[in-house]
Amino acid sequence: MTTVIIDNKSRIGRKLLKEIEKHPRVAHIVSDERDKTPLPVPEEDLISLDEFKKNFEDAILEDLGLKVQL
């Protein structure tokens, strides 16, 4: 899956969105105003980006022996 941000206030952006709407089996438009989709995990289980980066760096060091900095 790929996420793309389209400016729906521009002429070309509106045109792109109209084309995307023609293909509902392969593309889904999610708008901040319309999206009421529940999160895939409970909100209390979410972590910050910094915490994720630290956990990921630690896991790479432990599993692969590589020191990376994200």
N, C-alpha and C positions, 0 to 999 in steps of 0.2 A: 504494500500500500504506500502511496505517495501523498504527501500533503502539499497543496499549492495554495498560496494566498493570492486572490484576485481582487483588484479594486473594482467593486461593483458600482462605483460612482463615475467611472470613465466609460466612454463609448465602447472601446474595445473590450473592456472587462464585462460589460453587459452582454456583448455579442458572444464572448466566450462562454458565459454562463448559460445563455440560450442553447448553444451547441451542446454543452455538457448535459443539459436537461433532456436532450434527445436520446441519451444513452444510459438509462437508469440501471441497467444490469452491470455496467462496468464503472460507473461514476456516481458518487453520492455527494450532494452539496450540503454542507453543514454551515449554518449561519448562527452567529451568536444569539440573535433574536429568536430563532426557531428551534435551536437544539436543546431538547430536554432529555437527551439520552443519558441514562444513569452511568455513573463511572463504573469501569470494569472491576474495581476493588473499592472497599469501603474508604471513605475520605480520611478516616483516622489512620489508615495504613499507608498513606502517601508520605513520601519523604522529600526533603528539599533537594535541589540540584546539587548543592555542595556536598550533602550527605551521600547522594548517589555516586558522585565522582570519587569521593574518598573510598566508599565501599568497593567500587569498581577497580580503582587503582590497587587496593589491598588484595582483591581477588586475583588480579593478573599477576601480582608479585608472588602470591602464595601458590597459584596453580601453574604458572609458566616460568616463574623466576625472573620475570622482566619488570624493571622499574619504569613506569610510564607516568607522565604528568598530563592530565587533561585540562 
